[in-house]
Amino acid sequence: MRGETDREPGLGVGAVARRLGLAAATLRTWDRRYGIGPSGRSPGGHRRYTPADVARLEAMQRLILAGAPPGEAAHAALREPPPAPRSPRGHGAGGNRVPVGEAPGGADTAEARGLARAAMALDVPAMTAALRAAIARDGVVRAWDGLMVPVLVGIGRKHAAGGDCVEVEHLLTTVVLGRLAEVQPPERPLNVRPVLLACAPEEQHSLPLYALAAALAQAGVASSLLGARLPADALAAAIRRTGPGAVFVWSQTAETGDPEWLAGLPGTRPAVRLVVGGPGWRRDRLPDAARLATSLSQAVTEILDGPAAP
């Protein structure tokens, strides 16, 4: 009977809870209160979480980590279409898979190997401790470049090579998001005008925005994270409403990297500083006003040059 249960399609509440690092009771509460629960059924009639259900829970968890109330996070996650299936080579559009390019030198350190082992064991406390220690010791930028990115990329390669480790990648991404969200700006940040962080329209790889928000917070700059798949008109409306000092837009994939729409963003007085990042952009077509940041540290520097003016 155990073998038959293991072969049932979908995941039970316990397996999903372990994947997300949550209590099973929390998932049952979210199902009861917000309707974000399992939609599948096993042959025996047991409720099962489908991949789309798990993706919605991950989206809800990311929004909560970014500060959204659970009810609003659930509503937003349920409105989003499920992510597209991943391609065999690991370049599917959904989620935060392989969020950035290679870190310089590959960063094959004992610390990176330890985090990778903890991730493969789905050991949330060990991952949490390793990431907190690295951020406290080295700061967000060095911890991102030297630890988080190499391990995420390495696990992404394992998935691309064998099609497994999806649960490892998802759980590590969730733990990384949680630790980045712990880094908050001071009560009186350096910037008077807001800093807006957003993904290009239809771009779903939002993890680098959380890293940038944390790095800015550590530098004393508060930012507003507008998240994945932000329509161009929504970003334009946010610019008009807030008069930001800087706007950062991320594109991970070539499908979202056509920059033509950037020229249509509204201007402000003083002028908004437009910074873009990510490997998806068509660099030869970027507008003259856009500054291209090719690393997390460069993105922080470009933004720090702009938002402090009243």
N, C-alpha and C positions, 0 to 999 in steps of 0.2 A: 504494500500500500504506500510506503514511503516513496518508492521509485515512481509510482503512478502519479503521486502528488507533485513530485519534482518536475514531471513532464507536462503538467498542466500549463496552458498558455497564460501569459501575463504574470504579474507579481502580486503576492499577498501583502497585507498591510505591514507585516513585520519586515519583509525584505525591502520594501520602499522606505520604511522608517530608518533602517540601517544605512541605506544608500544616501539619504538626505541628512543623517545625523540628528534625527528627531525622535521623539517618543511616539510610539504607535497611538497613544491616547490623543496626541496632538493632531495626527492625521484624521482620526475618527471625529474629533471636534470640528476640524475644517470641513469634513464631509457633511456633518450634521448642520453646521451653522451657515456655510457658504456654498454648499453644493459642489465642491471641488473634490470629488472622490472617484472611486473606481467605476469605469463604465463597461468593463468586460465581464465575461462569465466563463468559468471553467466548464468542462463537460459535466462535472458533478454539480454545477449550479452555484459554485462559490464565486463571490465578487472578486474580480482581479483588476489590477491597474494595468492598463495598456501603455505602450511607449508614449502615446500622446498625453495620457493622464499624468505620467511622471514628468513629462516636459512642462505641463501646466503647473504642477507643484513646484518644480524648480524655478519657474518664472515667478510664482508667488513668493517663494522664499527669497529670491533676489530682491524683489521689491520691498519686502519687509526689512531686509538687511539695509536697504537704502533709506529706510525711515517711513515707509508707507504703512498705515494701519492695516491689519489683516483683512478686514472686509473690503477695503479699496483694492488691496493687492490681489485678492481672490477675484474680484470683479474684472480687473484689468487682465489677469491671466486667462480667465474664461473667454474674454472677448478676442484674445489673440488666436489666429489660426495656428494649428499644430505645426511645428517645424518640419521642413522638408526632409525626406529620408536622406541619410548620409550616403555618399557615394562610396564605392569600395576603396577608393584611394584616400578617403578621410577628408574630403574637401566639401562636405555638404554644407548648406547654408545655415542650418539650424544651430542654435545654442552658442556656446563660446569656444568651440573646439579649435585647437591650435590658435590661440588668440593673438600671437605676435610672431615675428620672425625669430631666428636663432639668436640667443644671447652671445656676445663676443666670447670666443674661446670655448664655448660649450659648457663651461663652469662645471666640470666633472669633479666635484669636491665631495669630501666625506659627508658634509651636511646635506648636499643635494641627494646623495645616495641614501642617506637616512630618511629624508622626506619621501623619496620614491618608495622605499620599503614600507614606510608607514601607510602611504597611499595604497600600495598593493594589498596590504593587510586590512584596508578599510578602517584603520585605527584613527578615529577622529581626535581623541585626546593627544596622541603623539604628533599628528599633523598640526594641531592647534599650537602646541608647545613650541614646535620647531619654527613655525611661522612667526609667532609672537616674539620669540628670542631674536630672530633675524631682523625683524623690523625695529625692535628696541635697540639692538646693537649697531646695525648698519644704516638704518633709515629705510624709507620705502623704496627709493630709487635703486639702491644697491641690492636690497632684498629681492626686488622684482627682477632685475637683470641677472643677478647671480644665483638665485634660488628658485623663485616661482616659475619663471619662464623656462629654464632648462628642464625642470621636472615635468611641467605641463607638455612641453614639446616632446620629451622622451616618451611619455605615456601615449601621446598622440601617435607617435611612430609605431608603438606596439599595436595600437588599434588598427592603423593603416596596414600593417604587415599581416596581422592575423584575424582582424575583425572582432577581437575581444577587448577587454579592459574598459568598456563603455561606463560601467558602474564606477570604476576607479576614477576615471576622468571627471565624471559628473560630481562625485563626492569631493574630490580634491578642489574642483572649481568652487563648489559651495563653501568649503572651508576657507579658501583664499578670499572669497568675497566677504565672509564674515570678519576675517582679520583686517582686511582693508577698511571695512566699515567702522572698525573700532578707532581708527585714526581720525580725530575730529579737530577742526580749526579752533583757535583760541576764541574766547568770548568776544573779544574785540579784534577781528581780523584786520590785516593790513589794507585790504581793498575796500574802497567805498562803493564803487560800481560793481555789479555782479559779474561773475564768470559763468558762462553757460557751456556745458559739455553735452554733446549729442552724437549719435550715430547718423550716418547718411541715410536717406530714405531707403527702406527695405534691408538695411544692414542690421543683422542680428547679433553680431559678435561685439558685445558691450563690455566684456571684462576689462579691456584696457582703459575704459573711461573710469572705472572704479579705482584702478591703480593711479590714474592721473589725479582723481579727486583726493585720494589719500596723500599723494606726494605734495599736492598744493596745500592741503590742510597742514601737513608737517612744516611747510614753509610759511604758514601763517595766513594763507589765502583761503577764503570760503568760496565754494562753488555750488552751482545748482546742476544736478545730473538729470538730464532729460531722457536718457536711456536709448534703447534700441528702436530702429525702424521709425525714426521721427520724420514725418512728412515735411517737405520744404516749407509749406505754408505755415505749419505749426511752429517751426523754428523762427520764421519771419515774424510771426505774431509774438513770440516770446521776446525777440529782440526789440520790437516796438514797445512792448509793455514794460520792459525792465531797463532799457538803455545800458546794456552791459559794456564793461571795459574790454572784454575779450570773449571770443566764441571759439570753441575747439570742436571740430567735426572729424569723426573716425570713419574710415572705409577699410574693411579687411579684404574684401573680394573684388575682383575686376567687375563683377556684375553691378556693384554699387559705386564704382569709382569714376563715373562720368561727372566731371566737376562743373558742367555748364550751368547748372542751377545755382551755384554759389554766387555768380555775378548778379543774380536777382535779389539777394538778401538786402534788406533795407539798411541805409546808412544811419549813423547817429552822430550827434555832436556832444562831446568830442567823438572822433571817429572810433568805431569798434575795431579792435585788432582781431583779424580772422586767422586762425591757425588750423591747419589740417594735419592729420597723421594717419598712418596705416599703409600697407602695401597695395591696397586696391586702387589708389588714385592714378588717373592718367596725368602724370606729372607735366607732360608737354602741353596740357590744356588747362592747367590751373590758372585762375585769374591773377593778375599782377598783385592784387591786394592780399592774396593768400600766402601765408608763410608756411612752408612745409617743415614739420618736425619729424626727424627720422629716429628719434629715441625718446624715452620718457624724460630724461634729464633735459633734453632740448625743448620738449613741449613745455616743461615747467619754466624754463628760462624765457621762452617766447611770451608766455602768458604773464610772467612777472614783469615784463617790460611794459605791459599795457594797462592793467586794470586799476591801478591805484589812484588815477586822477579823479577828482570829484566831478 
